[in-house]
Amino acid sequence: MSAQQPEEDVYTHGHHESVVRAHAARTAENSAAFVLPYLTPGSTLLDVGCGPGTITCDFAALVSPGHVTGLDRSPDVIAQAQALAVEREVRNVEFVAGNIYDLDFPDETFDVVHAHQVLQHLTDPVEALREMRRVAKPGGIVAVRDADFHGMSWYPEIPELDEWMDLYQRIARRNGAEPDAGRRLVSWAQSAGFTDVAPTSSNWLYATAQQRRWQARVWGERVLHSAFAEQALEYGFANAADLARISAGWHRWGSTDDGWFLIPNGEVIARA
Ligand SMILES: C[S@@+](CC[C@H](N)C(=O)[O-])C[C@H]1O[C@@H](n2cnc3c(N)ncnc32)[C@H](O)[C@@H]1O
């Protein structure tokens, strides 16, 4: 870890129930398919910024009897991940609080070091990748996946969703983070010293009635109640009426019969 670490990065989403519920819908299959070919029984894996741990527990099942460690800066979300492991009776996983910039593991510990939707929230993603590389075994992999906010597209055109995008970009950048992370992953991996970098991309799509309802409800709530709302107000980027209007716009989009929302994700497998 270098001398000036951004220990106090502000996490744009926060851990409101509406946020963690959305993250808990993720699985290894729907969010980390690009990693699956690299998982073998007996592999050791570190999942950095694991959130509520649904992807982490899936990994544990796939590498069993190998050991999986989930790490997150938030002790609250770590407690939720621990409860999930107990509920699912996954025994080869542990969850610990920690910081991606200062991983409390010796050099060359893990076969796979993974971070899903984490780098976009950091003020120094390159330093985070260097630290992930440090704890990966030689010949092991560092695997990262991040959305690209300006790459998102939707239909129909709802002005409040344009407002939402503009507000999200302003808040994330005010926090020193990079919301258009997906397109930068190759560059960040190269800057972190990786020479063997394999890029891919994959989408999340919300275009069935059920998917639209889910996505509209998630963001309709987050805009009003999560850290996104608190930061929008605190930074003076929006007022309560603006947030109410944007939330209503999400619900209007969710009640369309033909709505579409596409989230592109950049992915990188980097050899340690
Ligand atoms: C968008 S969530 C992703 C959670 C999980 N990987 C998933 O995809 O469901 C980002 C997570 O990174 C964590 N995080 C943010 N900054 C971190 C840091 N410096 N060190 C470790 N975790 C961090 C947050 O607490 C949050 O749980």
The ligand as a Tripos MOL2 file, in Angstrom:
@<TRIPOS>MOLECULE
LIG
   27    29     1     0     0
SMALL
NO_CHARGES

@<TRIPOS>ATOM
      1 C1        -21.7480   -1.9260   -6.1320 C.3       1 LIG1
      2 S1        -21.3270   -2.8530   -4.6950 S.3       1 LIG1
      3 C2        -20.9640   -4.4400   -5.3990 C.3       1 LIG1
      4 C3        -21.1780   -5.5780   -4.4420 C.3       1 LIG1
      5 C4        -20.9320   -6.9640   -5.0370 C.3       1 LIG1
      6 N1        -19.6070   -7.0830   -5.5970 N.3       1 LIG1
      7 C5        -21.9780   -7.2440   -6.0850 C.2       1 LIG1
      8 O1        -21.6990   -7.0590   -7.2720 O.co2     1 LIG1
      9 O2        -23.1080   -7.5870   -5.7110 O.co2     1 LIG1
     10 C6        -19.7080   -2.2360   -4.2960 C.3       1 LIG1
     11 C7        -19.1910   -2.7440   -2.9590 C.3       1 LIG1
     12 O3        -17.8320   -2.3250   -2.8120 O.3       1 LIG1
     13 C8        -17.6230   -1.9840   -1.4680 C.3       1 LIG1
     14 N2        -16.4720   -1.0870   -1.3740 N.ar      1 LIG1
     15 C9        -16.4110    0.2130   -1.7470 C.ar      1 LIG1
     16 N3        -15.1920    0.7130   -1.5020 N.ar      1 LIG1
     17 C10       -14.4500   -0.3070   -0.9750 C.ar      1 LIG1
     18 C11       -13.1060   -0.4100   -0.5040 C.ar      1 LIG1
     19 N4        -12.2980    0.6540   -0.5300 N.pl3     1 LIG1
     20 N5        -12.6930   -1.6000   -0.0400 N.ar      1 LIG1
     21 C12       -13.5240   -2.6700    0.0000 C.ar      1 LIG1
     22 N6        -14.8120   -2.6170   -0.4110 N.ar      1 LIG1
     23 C13       -15.2690   -1.4450   -0.8980 C.ar      1 LIG1
     24 C14       -18.9250   -1.3380   -1.0210 C.3       1 LIG1
     25 O4        -19.0690   -1.3560    0.4000 O.3       1 LIG1
     26 C15       -19.9510   -2.2010   -1.7450 C.3       1 LIG1
     27 O5        -20.4440   -3.2320   -0.9490 O.3       1 LIG1
@<TRIPOS>BOND
     1     1     2 1
     2     2     3 1
     3     2    10 1
     4     3     4 1
     5     4     5 1
     6     5     6 1
     7     5     7 1
     8     7     8 2
     9     7     9 1
    10    10    11 1
    11    11    12 1
    12    11    26 1
    13    12    13 1
    14    13    14 1
    15    13    24 1
    16    14    15 ar
    17    14    23 ar
    18    15    16 ar
    19    16    17 ar
    20    17    18 ar
    21    17    23 ar
    22    18    19 1
    23    18    20 ar
    24    20    21 ar
    25    21    22 ar
    26    22    23 ar
    27    24    25 1
    28    24    26 1
    29    26    27 1
@<TRIPOS>SUBSTRUCTURE
     1 LIG1         1 GROUP 0 **** ****
